[in-house]
Amino acid sequence: MPRGGPRPGPGAPRGNVNALKHGRYSRHQQRLLDLVRANPELLDLFEKIALSRDARRRRALRDAQRIFKEIEDRALDAAARRYEINQRIPPVANTE
């Protein structure tokens, strides 16, 4: 027979920090945001870290694009060489 109220033991286990990683309602996250707001040097540090990560991400993307372009160029060159090698000389037409 069902009883009222929450079940015993529902929810995340003690010490679970998923809310810190994924949610905006975590007490830990609120405390961290309060500390950052109270310390401008800490805020500057977080901004520098974010800009550095963005720069590394852009550099990695640029390098990946360059690598894929090189792979594409080499594949096209190889295909062109195979095409040239496989070209057959047409038979001479009979002129008589």
N, C-alpha and C positions, 0 to 999 in steps of 0.2 A: 504494500500500500504506500503510495507516495506521501511524502511529508513536505511541509513547507520549508522555505529557506534554502540557502545554498548547500550543496553537497559538502561533506567534510573533505578537505584537502584539494579543492579545485585550484586552478591557476598554475602559474609558473613556479618552479621550485625556488627555494631561498637562494639568493646570490645570483640568480639569472640576470644577465645584463642585456638581454635582447632588446628591451625597451630603449636602452641607451644607444644601441646600434641602429634600431629601426623605427623608433617612435619618438614623438615629440612630447610625450606625457611623463617621461621618466623623471623621478626626483633627482637622480644623478645628473642627468643632462641639464636640468634647471639649475642645479648648484654650479655646474661647470660654466654655464652661460653667465650666471651672476658673477663668478670669479673673473671671467674674461672681461665682462663689462666694467668691473671695478679696477682692472689693471690695464691701462692703455698700452703698456709695453708688451703685454701678453697678446693683446689684440693685434699689434703690429707683427709679432712673431707668427701668429696664425696666418695673417695675410701674406707674409713672405713665403711661408711654407706652401700656401695654396698657389701663389704665382710660380714658385719653383716647380711644383708638380705640373702646372699647366704648360710651362715651357718645356719640361721633359716630355710630356705627352705630345706636344706639337712636333718636337724634334723626332720622336719615335715614329710618328705618323709620316713625317716627311721622309725619313729613312726607309720606311716600309714602302712608300709610294715609289721611291727611287729604285728599290730592289725589284718590285713587281714590274716596273717599266723596263728594267734591264732584262728580266726574264722574258717579257713579251717580245722585246726587240730580238733577243737571241733565238727565240722560237720562230719568229717570222723569218729571220735570216736563214735558219736551218730549213724551214719549209721552202723558201725560195731556191736554196741550193738543191734540195731534193727534186724540186720541179724541173730545174735546169738539167740535172743529171738524167732524169727520166724522160726528157723530151726525145722523141724518136724522129729520126730523119725520114721524111715521107719518101715513099718509093718514087723513082723517076717515072714520069708519065710516058706512056707509049705514044710516040709521035708519028708512027707510021700509019 
